[in-house]
Amino acid sequence: MGWASSADPISNVHIDFDTKEEAIQFAEKNEWMYEVDKVQAPSPKQKSYGANFSWNKRTRVPTK
């Protein structure tokens, strides 16, 4: 296949911080542009026990 590259070496950098304020302070100190996103927890989908054994083409999931 080969290597895919970008002109921006920082495009693939991911940094984690404990608090939002630490992240903002780090970005401002390095004069980086930043945007803050709200964390949204995914809502669990309701599923019955019988759905595990259904033989419907839409609900069937291959094991491989």
Predicted model as a PDB file, atoms N, CA, C, CB and O in Angstrom, pLDDT in the B-factor column:
MODEL        1                                                                  
ATOM      1  N   MET A   1       0.816  -1.181   0.000  1.00 59.00           N  
ATOM      2  CA  MET A   1       0.000   0.000   0.000  1.00 59.00           C  
ATOM      3  C   MET A   1       0.866   1.253   0.000  1.00 59.00           C  
ATOM      4  CB  MET A   1      -0.932  -0.007   1.193  1.00 59.00           C  
ATOM      5  O   MET A   1       0.882   1.954  -1.012  1.00 59.00           O  
ATOM      6  N   GLY A   2       1.557   1.567   1.024  1.00 67.00           N  
ATOM      7  CA  GLY A   2       2.383   2.771   1.008  1.00 67.00           C  
ATOM      8  C   GLY A   2       2.008   3.711   2.134  1.00 67.00           C  
ATOM      9  O   GLY A   2       1.014   3.512   2.833  1.00 67.00           O  
ATOM     10  N   TRP A   3       2.805   4.712   2.291  1.00 72.00           N  
ATOM     11  CA  TRP A   3       2.593   5.678   3.356  1.00 72.00           C  
ATOM     12  C   TRP A   3       1.771   6.850   2.848  1.00 72.00           C  
ATOM     13  CB  TRP A   3       3.931   6.165   3.918  1.00 72.00           C  
ATOM     14  O   TRP A   3       2.010   7.376   1.760  1.00 72.00           O  
ATOM     15  N   ALA A   4       0.801   7.246   3.656  1.00 72.00           N  
ATOM     16  CA  ALA A   4       0.040   8.455   3.363  1.00 72.00           C  
ATOM     17  C   ALA A   4       0.619   9.558   4.233  1.00 72.00           C  
ATOM     18  CB  ALA A   4      -1.507   8.258   3.624  1.00 72.00           C  
ATOM     19  O   ALA A   4       0.843   9.353   5.426  1.00 72.00           O  
ATOM     20  N   SER A   5       0.860  10.700   3.663  1.00 71.00           N  
ATOM     21  CA  SER A   5       1.474  11.766   4.438  1.00 71.00           C  
ATOM     22  C   SER A   5       0.698  13.053   4.271  1.00 71.00           C  
ATOM     23  CB  SER A   5       2.926  11.966   4.025  1.00 71.00           C  
ATOM     24  O   SER A   5      -0.193  13.175   3.431  1.00 71.00           O  
ATOM     25  N   SER A   6       1.068  14.001   5.097  1.00 74.00           N  
ATOM     26  CA  SER A   6       0.441  15.305   5.066  1.00 74.00           C  
ATOM     27  C   SER A   6       1.537  16.357   5.136  1.00 74.00           C  
ATOM     28  CB  SER A   6      -0.580  15.471   6.229  1.00 74.00           C  
ATOM     29  O   SER A   6       2.635  16.082   5.620  1.00 74.00           O  
ATOM     30  N   ALA A   7       1.251  17.534   4.664  1.00 80.00           N  
ATOM     31  CA  ALA A   7       2.218  18.623   4.734  1.00 80.00           C  
ATOM     32  C   ALA A   7       2.318  19.155   6.161  1.00 80.00           C  
ATOM     33  CB  ALA A   7       1.829  19.755   3.766  1.00 80.00           C  
ATOM     34  O   ALA A   7       3.304  19.801   6.517  1.00 80.00           O  
ATOM     35  N   ASP A   8       1.301  18.886   6.976  1.00 79.00           N  
ATOM     36  CA  ASP A   8       1.269  19.374   8.353  1.00 79.00           C  
ATOM     37  C   ASP A   8       1.687  18.251   9.295  1.00 79.00           C  
ATOM     38  CB  ASP A   8      -0.145  19.905   8.725  1.00 79.00           C  
ATOM     39  O   ASP A   8       0.934  17.290   9.451  1.00 79.00           O  
ATOM     40  N   PRO A   9       2.868  18.331   9.935  1.00 77.00           N  
ATOM     41  CA  PRO A   9       3.320  17.251  10.811  1.00 77.00           C  
ATOM     42  C   PRO A   9       2.519  17.146  12.104  1.00 77.00           C  
ATOM     43  CB  PRO A   9       4.771  17.443  11.140  1.00 77.00           C  
ATOM     44  O   PRO A   9       2.564  16.113  12.772  1.00 77.00           O  
ATOM     45  N   ILE A  10       1.799  18.182  12.463  1.00 74.00           N  
ATOM     46  CA  ILE A  10       1.041  18.166  13.720  1.00 74.00           C  
ATOM     47  C   ILE A  10      -0.397  17.698  13.491  1.00 74.00           C  
ATOM     48  CB  ILE A  10       1.044  19.565  14.364  1.00 74.00           C  
ATOM     49  O   ILE A  10      -1.170  17.631  14.446  1.00 74.00           O  
ATOM     50  N   SER A  11      -0.768  17.382  12.284  1.00 77.00           N  
ATOM     51  CA  SER A  11      -2.152  17.014  11.989  1.00 77.00           C  
ATOM     52  C   SER A  11      -2.579  15.724  12.681  1.00 77.00           C  
ATOM     53  CB  SER A  11      -2.336  16.870  10.499  1.00 77.00           C  
ATOM     54  O   SER A  11      -3.768  15.541  12.946  1.00 77.00           O  
ATOM     55  N   ASN A  12      -1.649  14.832  12.979  1.00 77.00           N  
ATOM     56  CA  ASN A  12      -1.995  13.565  13.606  1.00 77.00           C  
ATOM     57  C   ASN A  12      -1.654  13.515  15.091  1.00 77.00           C  
ATOM     58  CB  ASN A  12      -1.298  12.448  12.897  1.00 77.00           C  
ATOM     59  O   ASN A  12      -1.685  12.438  15.687  1.00 77.00           O  
ATOM     60  N   VAL A  13      -1.334  14.633  15.692  1.00 78.00           N  
ATOM     61  CA  VAL A  13      -0.980  14.682  17.104  1.00 78.00           C  
ATOM     62  C   VAL A  13      -2.256  14.764  17.941  1.00 78.00           C  
ATOM     63  CB  VAL A  13      -0.044  15.890  17.400  1.00 78.00           C  
ATOM     64  O   VAL A  13      -3.133  15.588  17.681  1.00 78.00           O  
ATOM     65  N   HIS A  14      -2.342  13.902  18.941  1.00 81.00           N  
ATOM     66  CA  HIS A  14      -3.500  13.910  19.850  1.00 81.00           C  
ATOM     67  C   HIS A  14      -2.964  14.026  21.270  1.00 81.00           C  
ATOM     68  CB  HIS A  14      -4.392  12.611  19.679  1.00 81.00           C  
ATOM     69  O   HIS A  14      -2.186  13.179  21.709  1.00 81.00           O  
ATOM     70  N   ILE A  15      -3.370  15.064  21.988  1.00 85.00           N  
ATOM     71  CA  ILE A  15      -2.893  15.315  23.342  1.00 85.00           C  
ATOM     72  C   ILE A  15      -4.090  15.299  24.279  1.00 85.00           C  
ATOM     73  CB  ILE A  15      -2.125  16.672  23.433  1.00 85.00           C  
ATOM     74  O   ILE A  15      -5.115  15.915  23.989  1.00 85.00           O  
ATOM     75  N   ASP A  16      -3.965  14.589  25.412  1.00 88.00           N  
ATOM     76  CA  ASP A  16      -5.036  14.530  26.405  1.00 88.00           C  
ATOM     77  C   ASP A  16      -4.657  15.368  27.619  1.00 88.00           C  
ATOM     78  CB  ASP A  16      -5.321  13.066  26.823  1.00 88.00           C  
ATOM     79  O   ASP A  16      -3.499  15.398  28.035  1.00 88.00           O  
ATOM     80  N   PHE A  17      -5.655  16.051  28.181  1.00 90.00           N  
ATOM     81  CA  PHE A  17      -5.467  16.864  29.371  1.00 90.00           C  
ATOM     82  C   PHE A  17      -6.500  16.456  30.416  1.00 90.00           C  
ATOM     83  CB  PHE A  17      -5.580  18.377  29.039  1.00 90.00           C  
ATOM     84  O   PHE A  17      -7.557  15.920  30.081  1.00 90.00           O  
ATOM     85  N   ASP A  18      -6.187  16.712  31.674  1.00 92.00           N  
ATOM     86  CA  ASP A  18      -7.115  16.378  32.751  1.00 92.00           C  
ATOM     87  C   ASP A  18      -8.287  17.349  32.812  1.00 92.00           C  
ATOM     88  CB  ASP A  18      -6.387  16.366  34.084  1.00 92.00           C  
ATOM     89  O   ASP A  18      -9.410  16.952  33.122  1.00 92.00           O  
ATOM     90  N   THR A  19      -8.028  18.614  32.518  1.00 90.00           N  
ATOM     91  CA  THR A  19      -9.096  19.607  32.584  1.00 90.00           C  
ATOM     92  C   THR A  19      -9.117  20.443  31.313  1.00 90.00           C  
ATOM     93  CB  THR A  19      -8.924  20.510  33.817  1.00 90.00           C  
ATOM     94  O   THR A  19      -8.138  20.509  30.570  1.00 90.00           O  
ATOM     95  N   LYS A  20     -10.243  21.068  31.089  1.00 90.00           N  
ATOM     96  CA  LYS A  20     -10.402  21.938  29.925  1.00 90.00           C  
ATOM     97  C   LYS A  20      -9.492  23.153  30.045  1.00 90.00           C  
ATOM     98  CB  LYS A  20     -11.869  22.381  29.772  1.00 90.00           C  
ATOM     99  O   LYS A  20      -8.945  23.622  29.047  1.00 90.00           O  
ATOM    100  N   GLU A  21      -9.329  23.664  31.261  1.00 93.00           N  
ATOM    101  CA  GLU A  21      -8.499  24.851  31.472  1.00 93.00           C  
ATOM    102  C   GLU A  21      -7.033  24.579  31.147  1.00 93.00           C  
ATOM    103  CB  GLU A  21      -8.629  25.335  32.913  1.00 93.00           C  
ATOM    104  O   GLU A  21      -6.349  25.438  30.590  1.00 93.00           O  
ATOM    105  N   GLU A  22      -6.546  23.382  31.497  1.00 94.00           N  
ATOM    106  CA  GLU A  22      -5.162  23.032  31.162  1.00 94.00           C  
ATOM    107  C   GLU A  22      -4.964  23.003  29.651  1.00 94.00           C  
ATOM    108  CB  GLU A  22      -4.786  21.669  31.771  1.00 94.00           C  
ATOM    109  O   GLU A  22      -3.938  23.465  29.151  1.00 94.00           O  
ATOM    110  N   ALA A  23      -5.919  22.475  28.936  1.00 91.00           N  
ATOM    111  CA  ALA A  23      -5.815  22.395  27.485  1.00 91.00           C  
ATOM    112  C   ALA A  23      -5.810  23.783  26.851  1.00 91.00           C  
ATOM    113  CB  ALA A  23      -6.963  21.564  26.919  1.00 91.00           C  
ATOM    114  O   ALA A  23      -5.031  24.050  25.937  1.00 91.00           O  
ATOM    115  N   ILE A  24      -6.672  24.655  27.334  1.00 93.00           N  
ATOM    116  CA  ILE A  24      -6.733  26.021  26.806  1.00 93.00           C  
ATOM    117  C   ILE A  24      -5.437  26.762  27.097  1.00 93.00           C  
ATOM    118  CB  ILE A  24      -7.928  26.785  27.407  1.00 93.00           C  
ATOM    119  O   ILE A  24      -4.910  27.465  26.235  1.00 93.00           O  
ATOM    120  N   GLN A  25      -4.925  26.604  28.313  1.00 96.00           N  
ATOM    121  CA  GLN A  25      -3.677  27.267  28.685  1.00 96.00           C  
ATOM    122  C   GLN A  25      -2.516  26.775  27.811  1.00 96.00           C  
ATOM    123  CB  GLN A  25      -3.364  27.021  30.174  1.00 96.00           C  
ATOM    124  O   GLN A  25      -1.688  27.575  27.376  1.00 96.00           O  
ATOM    125  N   PHE A  26      -2.454  25.477  27.557  1.00 94.00           N  
ATOM    126  CA  PHE A  26      -1.396  24.921  26.704  1.00 94.00           C  
ATOM    127  C   PHE A  26      -1.486  25.466  25.284  1.00 94.00           C  
ATOM    128  CB  PHE A  26      -1.477  23.389  26.681  1.00 94.00           C  
ATOM    129  O   PHE A  26      -0.472  25.835  24.690  1.00 94.00           O  
ATOM    130  N   ALA A  27      -2.704  25.518  24.739  1.00 92.00           N  
ATOM    131  CA  ALA A  27      -2.884  26.014  23.371  1.00 92.00           C  
ATOM    132  C   ALA A  27      -2.522  27.491  23.267  1.00 92.00           C  
ATOM    133  CB  ALA A  27      -4.330  25.797  22.910  1.00 92.00           C  
ATOM    134  O   ALA A  27      -1.883  27.906  22.299  1.00 92.00           O  
ATOM    135  N   GLU A  28      -2.916  28.273  24.237  1.00 95.00           N  
ATOM    136  CA  GLU A  28      -2.594  29.701  24.200  1.00 95.00           C  
ATOM    137  C   GLU A  28      -1.104  29.948  24.391  1.00 95.00           C  
ATOM    138  CB  GLU A  28      -3.381  30.446  25.269  1.00 95.00           C  
ATOM    139  O   GLU A  28      -0.545  30.866  23.791  1.00 95.00           O  
ATOM    140  N   LYS A  29      -0.453  29.131  25.228  1.00 95.00           N  
ATOM    141  CA  LYS A  29       0.985  29.280  25.449  1.00 95.00           C  
ATOM    142  C   LYS A  29       1.763  28.999  24.159  1.00 95.00           C  
ATOM    143  CB  LYS A  29       1.457  28.335  26.574  1.00 95.00           C  
ATOM    144  O   LYS A  29       2.765  29.658  23.885  1.00 95.00           O  
ATOM    145  N   ASN A  30       1.307  28.029  23.373  1.00 92.00           N  
ATOM    146  CA  ASN A  30       1.975  27.677  22.120  1.00 92.00           C  
ATOM    147  C   ASN A  30       1.426  28.439  20.928  1.00 92.00           C  
ATOM    148  CB  ASN A  30       1.851  26.200  21.868  1.00 92.00           C  
ATOM    149  O   ASN A  30       1.823  28.186  19.791  1.00 92.00           O  
ATOM    150  N   GLU A  31       0.516  29.370  21.179  1.00 93.00           N  
ATOM    151  CA  GLU A  31      -0.101  30.205  20.143  1.00 93.00           C  
ATOM    152  C   GLU A  31      -0.777  29.349  19.073  1.00 93.00           C  
ATOM    153  CB  GLU A  31       0.951  31.117  19.496  1.00 93.00           C  
ATOM    154  O   GLU A  31      -0.671  29.628  17.879  1.00 93.00           O  
ATOM    155  N   TRP A  32      -1.478  28.298  19.523  1.00 88.00           N  
ATOM    156  CA  TRP A  32      -2.227  27.434  18.632  1.00 88.00           C  
ATOM    157  C   TRP A  32      -3.684  27.863  18.602  1.00 88.00           C  
ATOM    158  CB  TRP A  32      -2.103  25.967  19.062  1.00 88.00           C  
ATOM    159  O   TRP A  32      -4.215  28.364  19.594  1.00 88.00           O  
ATOM    160  N   MET A  33      -4.318  27.667  17.473  1.00 91.00           N  
ATOM    161  CA  MET A  33      -5.763  27.873  17.401  1.00 91.00           C  
ATOM    162  C   MET A  33      -6.429  26.637  18.019  1.00 91.00           C  
ATOM    163  CB  MET A  33      -6.247  28.111  15.907  1.00 91.00           C  
ATOM    164  O   MET A  33      -5.934  25.522  17.853  1.00 91.00           O  
ATOM    165  N   TYR A  34      -7.523  26.826  18.713  1.00 89.00           N  
ATOM    166  CA  TYR A  34      -8.193  25.702  19.354  1.00 89.00           C  
ATOM    167  C   TYR A  34      -9.690  25.928  19.369  1.00 89.00           C  
ATOM    168  CB  TYR A  34      -7.669  25.494  20.778  1.00 89.00           C  
ATOM    169  O   TYR A  34     -10.163  27.058  19.241  1.00 89.00           O  
ATOM    170  N   GLU A  35     -10.426  24.849  19.527  1.00 89.00           N  
ATOM    171  CA  GLU A  35     -11.862  24.932  19.749  1.00 89.00           C  
ATOM    172  C   GLU A  35     -12.231  23.854  20.759  1.00 89.00           C  
ATOM    173  CB  GLU A  35     -12.668  24.764  18.409  1.00 89.00           C  
ATOM    174  O   GLU A  35     -11.663  22.762  20.745  1.00 89.00           O  
ATOM    175  N   VAL A  36     -13.176  24.162  21.628  1.00 87.00           N  
ATOM    176  CA  VAL A  36     -13.572  23.264  22.702  1.00 87.00           C  
ATOM    177  C   VAL A  36     -14.913  22.633  22.338  1.00 87.00           C  
ATOM    178  CB  VAL A  36     -13.659  24.019  24.066  1.00 87.00           C  
ATOM    179  O   VAL A  36     -15.883  23.335  22.054  1.00 87.00           O  
ATOM    180  N   ASP A  37     -14.958  21.309  22.348  1.00 86.00           N  
ATOM    181  CA  ASP A  37     -16.193  20.576  22.068  1.00 86.00           C  
ATOM    182  C   ASP A  37     -16.750  20.004  23.357  1.00 86.00           C  
ATOM    183  CB  ASP A  37     -15.950  19.450  21.037  1.00 86.00           C  
ATOM    184  O   ASP A  37     -15.997  19.591  24.239  1.00 86.00           O  
ATOM    185  N   LYS A  38     -18.071  19.981  23.463  1.00 86.00           N  
ATOM    186  CA  LYS A  38     -18.708  19.359  24.614  1.00 86.00           C  
ATOM    187  C   LYS A  38     -18.697  17.844  24.431  1.00 86.00           C  
ATOM    188  CB  LYS A  38     -20.160  19.886  24.801  1.00 86.00           C  
ATOM    189  O   LYS A  38     -18.896  17.337  23.327  1.00 86.00           O  
ATOM    190  N   VAL A  39     -18.464  17.139  25.520  1.00 82.00           N  
ATOM    191  CA  VAL A  39     -18.452  15.684  25.474  1.00 82.00           C  
ATOM    192  C   VAL A  39     -19.886  15.190  25.564  1.00 82.00           C  
ATOM    193  CB  VAL A  39     -17.579  15.086  26.617  1.00 82.00           C  
ATOM    194  O   VAL A  39     -20.625  15.554  26.479  1.00 82.00           O  
ATOM    195  N   GLN A  40     -20.271  14.355  24.602  1.00 86.00           N  
ATOM    196  CA  GLN A  40     -21.609  13.793  24.598  1.00 86.00           C  
ATOM    197  C   GLN A  40     -21.508  12.293  24.797  1.00 86.00           C  
ATOM    198  CB  GLN A  40     -22.357  14.131  23.285  1.00 86.00           C  
ATOM    199  O   GLN A  40     -20.889  11.592  23.996  1.00 86.00           O  
ATOM    200  N   ALA A  41     -22.118  11.801  25.869  1.00 88.00           N  
ATOM    201  CA  ALA A  41     -22.108  10.367  26.133  1.00 88.00           C  
ATOM    202  C   ALA A  41     -23.133   9.689  25.234  1.00 88.00           C  
ATOM    203  CB  ALA A  41     -22.404  10.071  27.629  1.00 88.00           C  
ATOM    204  O   ALA A  41     -24.264  10.164  25.126  1.00 88.00           O  
ATOM    205  N   PRO A  42     -22.765   8.596  24.592  1.00 87.00           N  
ATOM    206  CA  PRO A  42     -23.718   7.905  23.722  1.00 87.00           C  
ATOM    207  C   PRO A  42     -24.818   7.250  24.553  1.00 87.00           C  
ATOM    208  CB  PRO A  42     -22.998   6.846  22.857  1.00 87.00           C  
ATOM    209  O   PRO A  42     -24.561   6.703  25.625  1.00 87.00           O  
ATOM    210  N   SER A  43     -26.040   7.315  24.043  1.00 88.00           N  
ATOM    211  CA  SER A  43     -27.142   6.693  24.762  1.00 88.00           C  
ATOM    212  C   SER A  43     -27.220   5.224  24.360  1.00 88.00           C  
ATOM    213  CB  SER A  43     -28.486   7.424  24.472  1.00 88.00           C  
ATOM    214  O   SER A  43     -27.154   4.903  23.173  1.00 88.00           O  
ATOM    215  N   PRO A  44     -27.359   4.329  25.340  1.00 86.00           N  
ATOM    216  CA  PRO A  44     -27.407   2.898  25.008  1.00 86.00           C  
ATOM    217  C   PRO A  44     -28.712   2.555  24.297  1.00 86.00           C  
ATOM    218  CB  PRO A  44     -27.256   2.038  26.283  1.00 86.00           C  
ATOM    219  O   PRO A  44     -29.772   3.086  24.629  1.00 86.00           O  
ATOM    220  N   LYS A  45     -28.622   1.663  23.317  1.00 84.00           N  
ATOM    221  CA  LYS A  45     -29.801   1.236  22.577  1.00 84.00           C  
ATOM    222  C   LYS A  45     -30.491   0.110  23.343  1.00 84.00           C  
ATOM    223  CB  LYS A  45     -29.422   0.779  21.139  1.00 84.00           C  
ATOM    224  O   LYS A  45     -29.828  -0.799  23.842  1.00 84.00           O  
ATOM    225  N   GLN A  46     -31.810   0.168  23.436  1.00 85.00           N  
ATOM    226  CA  GLN A  46     -32.570  -0.879  24.094  1.00 85.00           C  
ATOM    227  C   GLN A  46     -32.609  -2.108  23.190  1.00 85.00           C  
ATOM    228  CB  GLN A  46     -34.004  -0.394  24.436  1.00 85.00           C  
ATOM    229  O   GLN A  46     -32.900  -2.009  21.998  1.00 85.00           O  
ATOM    230  N   LYS A  47     -32.314  -3.252  23.770  1.00 81.00           N  
ATOM    231  CA  LYS A  47     -32.289  -4.482  23.001  1.00 81.00           C  
ATOM    232  C   LYS A  47     -32.806  -5.604  23.888  1.00 81.00           C  
ATOM    233  CB  LYS A  47     -30.858  -4.793  22.472  1.00 81.00           C  
ATOM    234  O   LYS A  47     -32.399  -5.724  25.043  1.00 81.00           O  
ATOM    235  N   SER A  48     -33.682  -6.407  23.364  1.00 83.00           N  
ATOM    236  CA  SER A  48     -34.213  -7.504  24.155  1.00 83.00           C  
ATOM    237  C   SER A  48     -33.272  -8.706  24.089  1.00 83.00           C  
ATOM    238  CB  SER A  48     -35.620  -7.890  23.668  1.00 83.00           C  
ATOM    239  O   SER A  48     -32.441  -8.808  23.186  1.00 83.00           O  
ATOM    240  N   TYR A  49     -33.411  -9.606  25.049  1.00 84.00           N  
ATOM    241  CA  TYR A  49     -32.585 -10.801  25.090  1.00 84.00           C  
ATOM    242  C   TYR A  49     -32.851 -11.674  23.869  1.00 84.00           C  
ATOM    243  CB  TYR A  49     -32.843 -11.591  26.380  1.00 84.00           C  
ATOM    244  O   TYR A  49     -31.931 -12.290  23.331  1.00 84.00           O  
ATOM    245  N   GLY A  50     -34.092 -11.727  23.435  1.00 78.00           N  
ATOM    246  CA  GLY A  50     -34.458 -12.545  22.282  1.00 78.00           C  
ATOM    247  C   GLY A  50     -33.828 -12.064  20.988  1.00 78.00           C  
ATOM    248  O   GLY A  50     -33.694 -12.846  20.047  1.00 78.00           O  
ATOM    249  N   ALA A  51     -33.436 -10.792  20.918  1.00 72.00           N  
ATOM    250  CA  ALA A  51     -32.813 -10.258  19.712  1.00 72.00           C  
ATOM    251  C   ALA A  51     -31.456 -10.905  19.450  1.00 72.00           C  
ATOM    252  CB  ALA A  51     -32.657  -8.748  19.826  1.00 72.00           C  
ATOM    253  O   ALA A  51     -30.973 -10.884  18.318  1.00 72.00           O  
ATOM    254  N   ASN A  52     -30.834 -11.479  20.481  1.00 73.00           N  
ATOM    255  CA  ASN A  52     -29.563 -12.171  20.292  1.00 73.00           C  
ATOM    256  C   ASN A  52     -29.715 -13.418  19.425  1.00 73.00           C  
ATOM    257  CB  ASN A  52     -28.971 -12.550  21.639  1.00 73.00           C  
ATOM    258  O   ASN A  52     -28.758 -13.849  18.782  1.00 73.00           O  
ATOM    259  N   PHE A  53     -30.916 -14.000  19.404  1.00 74.00           N  
ATOM    260  CA  PHE A  53     -31.138 -15.249  18.698  1.00 74.00           C  
ATOM    261  C   PHE A  53     -32.027 -15.084  17.467  1.00 74.00           C  
ATOM    262  CB  PHE A  53     -31.748 -16.256  19.632  1.00 74.00           C  
ATOM    263  O   PHE A  53     -32.417 -16.080  16.858  1.00 74.00           O  
ATOM    264  N   SER A  54     -32.352 -13.864  17.093  1.00 70.00           N  
ATOM    265  CA  SER A  54     -33.229 -13.657  15.953  1.00 70.00           C  
ATOM    266  C   SER A  54     -32.515 -14.016  14.662  1.00 70.00           C  
ATOM    267  CB  SER A  54     -33.718 -12.211  15.905  1.00 70.00           C  
ATOM    268  O   SER A  54     -31.292 -13.904  14.570  1.00 70.00           O  
ATOM    269  N   TRP A  55     -33.277 -14.448  13.665  1.00 71.00           N  
ATOM    270  CA  TRP A  55     -32.714 -14.835  12.384  1.00 71.00           C  
ATOM    271  C   TRP A  55     -33.277 -13.921  11.306  1.00 71.00           C  
ATOM    272  CB  TRP A  55     -33.015 -16.322  12.067  1.00 71.00           C  
ATOM    273  O   TRP A  55     -33.843 -14.378  10.313  1.00 71.00           O  
ATOM    274  N   ASN A  56     -33.112 -12.638  11.521  1.00 66.00           N  
ATOM    275  CA  ASN A  56     -33.579 -11.633  10.594  1.00 66.00           C  
ATOM    276  C   ASN A  56     -32.353 -11.072   9.875  1.00 66.00           C  
ATOM    277  CB  ASN A  56     -34.390 -10.508  11.327  1.00 66.00           C  
ATOM    278  O   ASN A  56     -31.340 -10.809  10.523  1.00 66.00           O  
ATOM    279  N   LYS A  57     -32.414 -10.886   8.581  1.00 66.00           N  
ATOM    280  CA  LYS A  57     -31.253 -10.404   7.838  1.00 66.00           C  
ATOM    281  C   LYS A  57     -30.788  -9.017   8.299  1.00 66.00           C  
ATOM    282  CB  LYS A  57     -31.576 -10.367   6.359  1.00 66.00           C  
ATOM    283  O   LYS A  57     -29.600  -8.705   8.220  1.00 66.00           O  
ATOM    284  N   ARG A  58     -31.706  -8.200   8.774  1.00 69.00           N  
ATOM    285  CA  ARG A  58     -31.298  -6.862   9.217  1.00 69.00           C  
ATOM    286  C   ARG A  58     -30.616  -6.884  10.575  1.00 69.00           C  
ATOM    287  CB  ARG A  58     -32.500  -5.943   9.273  1.00 69.00           C  
ATOM    288  O   ARG A  58     -29.773  -6.031  10.855  1.00 69.00           O  
ATOM    289  N   THR A  59     -30.966  -7.846  11.421  1.00 61.00           N  
ATOM    290  CA  THR A  59     -30.372  -7.891  12.771  1.00 61.00           C  
ATOM    291  C   THR A  59     -29.244  -8.884  12.881  1.00 61.00           C  
ATOM    292  CB  THR A  59     -31.424  -8.229  13.792  1.00 61.00           C  
ATOM    293  O   THR A  59     -28.522  -8.881  13.878  1.00 61.00           O  
ATOM    294  N   ARG A  60     -29.067  -9.745  11.877  1.00 63.00           N  
ATOM    295  CA  ARG A  60     -28.026 -10.760  11.923  1.00 63.00           C  
ATOM    296  C   ARG A  60     -26.670 -10.107  11.711  1.00 63.00           C  
ATOM    297  CB  ARG A  60     -28.275 -11.854  10.866  1.00 63.00           C  
ATOM    298  O   ARG A  60     -26.503  -9.287  10.809  1.00 63.00           O  
ATOM    299  N   VAL A  61     -25.705 -10.470  12.540  1.00 66.00           N  
ATOM    300  CA  VAL A  61     -24.356  -9.924  12.445  1.00 66.00           C  
ATOM    301  C   VAL A  61     -23.390 -11.057  12.169  1.00 66.00           C  
ATOM    302  CB  VAL A  61     -23.961  -9.165  13.738  1.00 66.00           C  
ATOM    303  O   VAL A  61     -23.396 -12.046  12.902  1.00 66.00           O  
ATOM    304  N   PRO A  62     -22.566 -10.956  11.150  1.00 68.00           N  
ATOM    305  CA  PRO A  62     -21.607 -12.032  10.865  1.00 68.00           C  
ATOM    306  C   PRO A  62     -20.540 -12.110  11.959  1.00 68.00           C  
ATOM    307  CB  PRO A  62     -20.940 -11.811   9.488  1.00 68.00           C  
ATOM    308  O   PRO A  62     -20.199 -11.103  12.578  1.00 68.00           O  
ATOM    309  N   THR A  63     -20.028 -13.298  12.186  1.00 64.00           N  
ATOM    310  CA  THR A  63     -19.023 -13.492  13.234  1.00 64.00           C  
ATOM    311  C   THR A  63     -17.607 -13.278  12.728  1.00 64.00           C  
ATOM    312  CB  THR A  63     -19.144 -14.880  13.818  1.00 64.00           C  
ATOM    313  O   THR A  63     -16.674 -13.188  13.525  1.00 64.00           O  
ATOM    314  N   LYS A  64     -17.432 -13.194  11.416  1.00 61.00           N  
ATOM    315  CA  LYS A  64     -16.070 -13.003  10.880  1.00 61.00           C  
ATOM    316  C   LYS A  64     -15.860 -11.566  10.489  1.00 61.00           C  
ATOM    317  CB  LYS A  64     -15.815 -13.917   9.668  1.00 61.00           C  
ATOM    318  O   LYS A  64     -14.781 -11.205  10.018  1.00 61.00           O  
TER     319      LYS A  64                                                      
ENDMDL                                                                          
END                                                                             
